[in-house]
């Protein structure tokens, strides 16, 4: 019987019991247990004093915790390393593929928000943090992904997916709870989290971490995770998150700390081989060759869609136009409100000053009818831009004036907003996260 959750009922199968860690080491103390979850005597010892045949320990700290909680089980314990950590490490070379699967551009920094469940979790302390970060971080410099624990809905009595749906439909990345979070950690440039295992794994993987919540009340005294919570840098909610995340990314990981080495060992051979060999031995079978698999590219939830409505903030700096875009879920924010044809939020469409029909290339004779229809349906709309080529668009003002736009395909969604600013001339130099590029705008007869 192999289980990641220690329980006396496992012995009812009348088979050797093998226990592997449930999450990142053994750190959490729960009501009703005299020790840490996973090493407490109430969970480890079965009827008649029966003990596990084998306990896979991720590191030296887990053995110390078991010695304090249930010393009679020490004979079954072996430091094997951590199965999850092993797959994380061997999959790091696939980082670029994981980022591409999540839709993260090469110049973007991926901020992963992770929340465990329970009263001290990030979600319980600040449920709006993912949408706060999404609205405050420039979308062309940062991408935001959210990894919530599957128990959050049951624990907090709500529907997290419904709450986040407006953000999911406009840029927030969210992956299925069953699989994908490890690949997302590899893809991340910074992790904002709490006392959950995902955040701790991120720290051991070497990702810069900012804490937004931490359940010290649930941590075993002197455990590696408690030390991590006391030494890690915290995200200051009342301050600008952009500068804090930039600083965390530029500073890099906090360096190798003793609590990480105590939490995870990396023996050779690794945990996949060690644990499998031990299980085969208990079954009196010859072990087979075992190697851990690389992690599959992560998938996004179907509700998670690319940004399709944003506030475009343009400012003049010498002879350049500096631009930033921020995902919009309501008509407030810096700059001009821009929506694309893929936007399904009626409020945003009703308040937008600029409509982009750039999802496909249109013929020149289609531009007029498209603009007329949008102007008739949306009275706040001042300008409609229609793609007419790979790097070209034709923008039409409500007064009928037409502007030809030529620029790199990656900026075609940005340049039309400049037409809403009378200070900008026909030849533009735009500076954004990807560098400085040129664009031309001309009146079309």
C-alpha positions, -999 to +999 in steps of 0.1 A: +000+000+000+016+033-012+002+065+001+011+102+004-012+106+034-004+087+065-035+071+082-040+041+105-067+028+081-040+020+055-031-011+075-065-026+069-053-038+035-030-063+053-001-053+030+032-035+036+026+003+040+049+027+021+046+064+030+059+092+008+056+129+015+024+148+009+038+182-003+071+198+007+085+179+037+068+175+071+062+210+085+025+215+093+009+210+126-029+204+126-055+202+153-058+168+169-022+157+161+006+156+186+032+161+158+036+173+123+012+161+096+027+129+081+050+121+110+025+123+139+021+091+159-017+092+154-012+089+117+019+066+114+011+039+140-016+014+131-037-010+151-017-032+175+013-009+171+019-017+134+044+005+116+051+014+080+075-009+061+091+021+045+090+059+048+106+080+021+122+110+037+129+141+015+158+153+037+174+153+071+148+176+087+121+151+080+140+124+098+145+148+128+107+155+128+099+118+128+124+112+156+105+138+177+070+127+167+072+089+164+107+076+171+096+039+169+091+044+131+127+055+125+138+021+114+115+024+084+128+058+074+153+064+046+164+097+031+155+093-005+151+129-017+118+143-031+101+129-061+085+162-070+117+181-066+136+156-088+112+161-117+114+198-113+151+198-115+154+175-145+128+195-164+144+230-160+159+228-195+123+228-209+117+263-194+114+280-228+088+254-240+068+258-208+067+296-212+056+293-248+028+269-237+016+295-212+017+323-239+045+342-222+066+363-246+104+361-245+107+397-231+080+392-205+086+383-169+062+357-156+049+363-121+033+332-106+009+337-076+005+306-055-021+300-027-025+271-004-058+267+015-069+274+051-073+305+072-037+316+068-035+312+030-029+340+005-065+336-007-079+339+028-058+369+036-060+387+003-083+371-023-080+400-047-042+399-050-041+381-084-063+407-100-045+435-082-012+424-097-027+419-131-041+454-131-010+471-118+018+453-137+024+465-173+011+437-195+039+439-221+065+435-194+048+411-171+025+381-174+006+368-143-003+332-136-023+319-106-020+285-089-047+281-063-050+250-042-079+227-052-094+228-017-099+266-018-135+265-029-145+239-003-126+257+024-139+292+018-174+283+005-171+302-028-165+298-064-130+311-071-133+305-109-165+326-111-149+353-090-118+355-113-136+349-146-134+386-158-097+385-153-093+350-167-110+362-199-086+391-201-051+380-196-048+361-162-032+327-167-046+298-147-038+261-152-058+230-142-053+220-106-044+184-115-012+191-134+009+220-147+019+239-115+054+224-115+060+235-151+047+269-143+072+272-115+100+264-139+086+290-163+083+317-136+106+347-131+091+355-096+067+337-073+043+355-049+030+330-024+024+318+011+033+289+034+020+263+009+043+237-006+043+253-041+060+284-027+085+264-008+093+243-039+098+276-058+124+288-033+143+255-035+142+257-073+159+290-070+131+313-080+128+347-064+100+346-039+079+373-023+055+362+006+020+377+007+008+355+036+022+328+059+007+304+084+033+305+112+006+293+135+005+260+115+043+255+112+062+230+134+086+248+156+122+248+141+111+233+108+126+244+075+094+259+063+091+281+095+127+293+089+118+301+053+088+322+064+110+342+088+138+349+063+119+354+030+111+389+016+075+400+018+054+418-008+042+451+006+006+453-005+003+490+001+032+498-022+038+497-059+042+460-069+061+469-101+092+481-084+091+453-058+089+425-084+115+442-106+138+443-076+131+407-067+138+395-103+170+416-106+182+404-072+176+368-080+171+340-055+181+347-019+209+321-022+213+286-008+201+286+028+206+259+055+169+253+058+166+243+021+195+218+025+178+204+056+145+201+038+157+184+006+186+160+000+197+150-035+212+115-032+225+095-061+206+076-074+176+099-069+142+093-053+125+077-083+150+049-083+154+046-046+117+045-038+108+021-067+136-003-058+125-004-022+088-011-031+099-039-055+120-053-026+090-054-003+071-072-030+100-097-034+103-087-071+133-078-092+133-040-097+129-026-131+149+003-146+132+035-134+138+071-145+116+101-138+097+116-167+102+152-178+072+174-170+047+179-198+040+215-210+013+231-189-022+237-203-043+268-195-079+265-183-104+271-212-116+302-194-080+316-195-077+338-226-052+364-239-057+401-231-084+417-252-092+449-234-066+473-219-058+508-209-030+521-231-009+548-214+012+569-237+037+596-226+062+616-245+099+614-235+120+636-258+115+623-293+101+589-282+067+577-271+068+555-241+038+531-238+024+507-213-008+486-213-027+474-184-055+447-186-089+463-179-118+447-161-137+480-156-135+514-173-110+529-148-073+531-153-045+551-168-046+560-205-071+552-232-095+523-230-089+500-260-108+468-268-105+442-295-132+423-313-126+393-290-137+413-259-170+400-245-174+425-216-203+447-227-193+474-202-158+477-216-170+477-251-195+504-242-168+527-227-140+520-251-125+549-272-107+526-296-118+494-312-093+471-328-104+446-355-070+430-359-077+393-356-076+388-393-066+407-424-094+426-441-099+439-476-098+477-481-135+477-490-144+460-457-129+487-435-157+513-440-186+490-431-168+476-401-162+511-387-197+523-394-212+494-376-191+499-345-197+537-344-234+530-346-234+505-318-209+522-294-213+560-290-181+564-269-160+550-297-138+576-314-116+554-336-117+520-352-086+503-365-088+475-390-059+452-400-052+453-438-019+435-439+007+417-418+021+450-406-005+474-418-039+488-405-064+514-416-078+535-388-111+554-392-122+583-370-158+591-362-154+622-384-145+599-414-108+608-415-087+577-424-052+570-412-028+544-427-006+527-401+026+508-408+047+492-381+060+459-368+032+433-364+039+431-327+030+468-322+000+470-345-023+468-314-004+497-297+002+523-324-035+532-331-039+546-296-014+573-306-040+588-329-061+597-299-033+621-288-031+653-308+005+660-297+019+630-316+030+634-352+030+611-382+064+595-376+067+578-342+095+562-322+079+540-296+097+526-266+084+497-247+097+465-229+110+451-262+130+482-271+125+511-294+109+508-328+096+531-355+061+535-369+045+557-395+010+571-396-004+590-426-038+605-436-054+585-464-073+604-490 
